[in-house]
Amino acid sequence: MLESIKNWVFYREYHAVGSRRKRNVSGVNPERTFFILFDGTSEEDRKTVHRFKKMINKDGSRDVKSLAFVDNNLPLDNVDYAAYNRKNLKWYGVPFGPKIDEYLGMDFDVMIVLCNSMQPHFEYIIGLTAASFIIGPAIERAEAYFDLIVDTAGETGLETIIKKMIAAVDLVSVKSPARQ
C-alpha cells in the first residue's frame, strides 16, 4: 500500500515539473556536451567513470559532466565530484538539492546512463534532463527514455557496460556504404 502511494506522489510531482527533453538529434559524433548519470557508490565505479570521461574528451573540445548517486546518508561536503545521496531524496523518491537543480538546469547533447536498474531518482533525472540523445542499458522503462538502448545481457560491471555502449555507438555511427 505504501509503495503505491509513494509511486502516485512521485509521478504526480514528476509530471507537474514536465519534461525539458529536446529531441532534435543531428548525430552522435558532432555532439559537444555530455552528461553521465551513474551509481557512484563504489569507488572503483567512480574511477571507471572518471577514465571514461577522459576518453570522451581526449582532445579537450567537449564538456563532459557526471553526476553520481552514492547509496549512503553521509555528508557529501568533502567529495571532489558531483554527487547526491539518500539525504537528497524525498521519501517518495524525487531527488532534490543544489546539484540536482544544477544538472536539471543544463542542456546536454548526449546523456549516458550507467545504472543497473531504473530507480525513481534516476528516472526523475533522466526524464527531466534537457538532452538531445540518451543512451542507456536495457533496464525497465528504458524504451520510455532512451534513444539508444544497449543490451548489457545481465552484466553488472561498469567497465563492461561502458565497453558495450561504446561498441553500440560505434555501430550506429559508422557511415553506410551509400553515404560514403
TIVO-991204 format. One line per field, with one value per residue (C-alpha): residue in one letter; x, y, z. Coordinates in pm, 1 decimal, decimal comma. Layout:
BEGIN
res: [a | ...]
x: [X | ...]
y: [Y | ...]
z: [Z | ...]
This chain:
BEGIN
res: [m | l | e | s | i | k | n | w | v | f | y | r | e | y | h | a | v | g | s | r | r | k | r | n | v | s | g | v | n | p | e | r | t | f | f | i | l | f | d | g | t | s | e | e | d | r | k | t | v | h | r | f | k | k | m | i | n | k | d | g | s | r | d | v | k | s | l | a | f | v | d | n | n | l | p | l | d | n | v | d | y | a | a | y | n | r | k | n | l | k | w | y | g | v | p | f | g | p | k | i | d | e | y | l | g | m | d | f | d | v | m | i | v | l | c | n | s | m | q | p | h | f | e | y | i | i | g | l | t | a | a | s | f | i | i | g | p | a | i | e | r | a | e | a | y | f | d | l | i | v | d | t | a | g | e | t | g | l | e | t | i | i | k | k | m | i | a | a | v | d | l | v | s | v | k | s | p | a | r | q]
x: [0,0 | 274,2 | 463,8 | 163,7 | 121,4 | 492,4 | 459,4 | 149,6 | 318,2 | 639,9 | 466,6 | 241,5 | 548,2 | 734,8 | 452,8 | 398,9 | 757,0 | 732,2 | 993,4 | 1267,1 | 1371,0 | 1478,6 | 1467,6 | 1648,2 | 1931,6 | 2178,3 | 2404,3 | 2620,8 | 2964,9 | 2935,8 | 2797,5 | 2992,1 | 2817,7 | 2787,0 | 2622,3 | 2693,3 | 2448,8 | 2566,3 | 2562,3 | 2882,1 | 2852,6 | 3164,2 | 3493,2 | 3604,3 | 3295,3 | 3374,1 | 3728,8 | 3592,6 | 3361,1 | 3647,7 | 3855,4 | 3552,7 | 3511,5 | 3877,0 | 3830,5 | 3529,1 | 3718,9 | 4061,5 | 4123,4 | 3961,5 | 3692,7 | 3396,9 | 3231,6 | 3177,0 | 2996,3 | 2892,9 | 2658,1 | 2693,3 | 2434,8 | 2608,9 | 2392,7 | 2450,4 | 2342,1 | 2684,6 | 2757,4 | 2890,8 | 3062,3 | 3418,2 | 3380,8 | 3560,8 | 3292,3 | 2929,1 | 2710,3 | 2388,0 | 2278,9 | 1983,4 | 1981,3 | 1888,6 | 1584,4 | 1232,8 | 1053,7 | 880,0 | 1198,5 | 1227,5 | 1582,1 | 1641,3 | 1925,2 | 2165,6 | 2347,9 | 2020,1 | 1895,0 | 2225,5 | 2215,1 | 1844,7 | 1906,5 | 2164,0 | 2123,1 | 2320,8 | 2374,5 | 2423,1 | 2323,8 | 2478,0 | 2302,5 | 2512,0 | 2285,1 | 2162,2 | 1802,2 | 1559,6 | 1528,5 | 1285,3 | 1560,5 | 1736,6 | 1405,9 | 1333,0 | 1670,5 | 1663,5 | 1311,0 | 1370,6 | 1720,1 | 1731,6 | 1928,4 | 1904,4 | 2016,4 | 2005,6 | 2198,9 | 2138,3 | 2128,4 | 1832,9 | 1660,0 | 1294,6 | 1124,0 | 1431,3 | 1215,5 | 1034,8 | 1354,2 | 1648,8 | 1711,3 | 1972,6 | 1918,7 | 2224,8 | 2175,7 | 2405,8 | 2288,6 | 2281,8 | 2628,6 | 2675,1 | 3036,9 | 3051,7 | 3361,0 | 3181,2 | 2865,2 | 3071,9 | 3250,2 | 2914,9 | 2782,9 | 3091,4 | 3051,0 | 2682,3 | 2758,5 | 3037,9 | 2796,5 | 2532,3 | 2792,1 | 2953,2 | 2874,6 | 2668,3 | 2820,5 | 2554,1 | 2670,0 | 3044,8]
y: [0,0 | 244,3 | 164,0 | 255,1 | 584,0 | 659,9 | 590,7 | 808,3 | 1102,4 | 1053,0 | 1059,0 | 1348,2 | 1561,2 | 1426,9 | 1519,4 | 1855,2 | 1957,9 | 1847,9 | 1722,4 | 1950,5 | 1694,0 | 1837,6 | 1568,9 | 1720,7 | 1481,0 | 1553,5 | 1258,8 | 1146,9 | 1241,8 | 1622,8 | 1649,4 | 1859,9 | 1839,7 | 1510,2 | 1412,8 | 1080,7 | 970,5 | 671,4 | 482,0 | 600,3 | 409,7 | 210,1 | 398,8 | 172,0 | 272,9 | 640,5 | 582,9 | 397,1 | 686,2 | 932,9 | 734,3 | 720,8 | 1099,2 | 1143,2 | 906,2 | 1102,2 | 1428,6 | 1325,5 | 1647,9 | 1879,9 | 2006,4 | 1851,3 | 1938,1 | 1613,3 | 1623,7 | 1343,1 | 1303,9 | 1012,1 | 866,6 | 745,3 | 500,0 | 627,5 | 900,1 | 1053,9 | 1422,6 | 1490,2 | 1816,5 | 1696,0 | 1492,8 | 1614,8 | 1501,2 | 1593,4 | 1361,8 | 1317,3 | 1052,1 | 930,1 | 1259,9 | 1423,6 | 1201,1 | 1279,9 | 989,2 | 904,6 | 902,4 | 1251,0 | 1387,8 | 1747,3 | 1979,9 | 2219,5 | 1953,0 | 1814,8 | 2165,0 | 2249,0 | 1945,1 | 1972,6 | 2334,9 | 2247,5 | 2142,1 | 1841,7 | 1692,6 | 1338,7 | 1179,7 | 845,7 | 647,0 | 388,0 | 212,5 | -142,7 | -54,3 | 232,5 | 362,5 | 655,0 | 913,8 | 803,7 | 809,5 | 1161,3 | 1296,6 | 1111,7 | 1227,5 | 1591,2 | 1645,9 | 1851,7 | 1612,0 | 1558,8 | 1195,5 | 949,1 | 622,2 | 361,9 | -7,0 | -237,3 | -187,9 | -145,6 | 152,3 | 212,2 | 242,5 | 538,4 | 742,2 | 610,8 | 678,0 | 402,2 | 101,1 | -118,5 | -484,8 | -542,7 | -905,1 | -903,7 | -750,4 | -558,2 | -447,1 | -81,9 | -133,2 | -398,7 | -188,5 | 107,8 | -112,5 | -239,2 | 117,5 | 229,2 | -64,2 | 21,6 | 388,1 | 287,2 | 56,3 | 324,5 | 591,7 | 402,4 | 555,8 | 337,4 | 250,0 | 462,3 | 778,0 | 742,3]
z: [0,0 | 98,0 | -223,6 | -440,1 | -250,8 | -299,1 | -672,8 | -702,9 | -526,7 | -726,1 | -1065,5 | -962,0 | -890,9 | -1193,9 | -1434,1 | -1262,8 | -1340,8 | -1704,9 | -1945,5 | -2076,1 | -2336,8 | -2672,3 | -2938,2 | -3232,8 | -3298,2 | -3574,1 | -3499,2 | -3209,6 | -3343,6 | -3360,4 | -3008,4 | -2760,7 | -2422,4 | -2237,1 | -1909,8 | -1739,2 | -1469,9 | -1269,1 | -941,6 | -776,8 | -452,4 | -538,1 | -551,0 | -836,6 | -1038,7 | -978,7 | -1106,0 | -1408,9 | -1494,3 | -1448,0 | -1702,8 | -1935,6 | -1912,9 | -2009,1 | -2303,0 | -2431,6 | -2403,0 | -2534,7 | -2724,3 | -2470,4 | -2708,5 | -2525,7 | -2198,7 | -2007,4 | -1674,2 | -1444,4 | -1151,5 | -911,6 | -678,5 | -363,2 | -171,4 | 181,7 | 423,2 | 486,6 | 424,8 | 75,0 | 167,0 | 110,4 | -209,7 | -520,2 | -768,5 | -830,2 | -624,9 | -435,7 | -188,4 | 16,6 | 208,0 | -124,3 | -185,0 | -74,7 | 91,8 | -238,3 | -448,8 | -602,5 | -578,4 | -465,8 | -380,2 | -548,6 | -753,0 | -887,7 | -973,2 | -1142,3 | -1371,6 | -1448,6 | -1547,2 | -1814,3 | -2176,9 | -2299,4 | -2642,0 | -2508,9 | -2179,6 | -2085,2 | -1814,6 | -1632,1 | -1385,3 | -1335,5 | -1252,6 | -1307,1 | -954,3 | -911,9 | -858,3 | -1179,6 | -1369,2 | -1244,3 | -1355,4 | -1689,0 | -1766,1 | -1677,1 | -1815,7 | -2134,9 | -2354,0 | -2727,4 | -2721,3 | -2431,5 | -2422,8 | -2156,2 | -2072,3 | -2133,2 | -1798,5 | -1702,1 | -1872,9 | -2091,8 | -2403,5 | -2248,4 | -2207,2 | -2409,1 | -2776,9 | -2788,4 | -2563,1 | -2517,9 | -2434,8 | -2140,8 | -2103,8 | -1726,4 | -1692,2 | -1371,1 | -1408,7 | -1509,4 | -1725,1 | -1933,0 | -1965,7 | -2089,4 | -2346,5 | -2475,3 | -2501,4 | -2692,4 | -2931,2 | -2984,8 | -3054,5 | -3292,5 | -3472,4 | -3528,5 | -3607,1 | -3894,7 | -4230,6 | -4457,3 | -4799,0 | -4972,0 | -4788,3 | -4836,4]
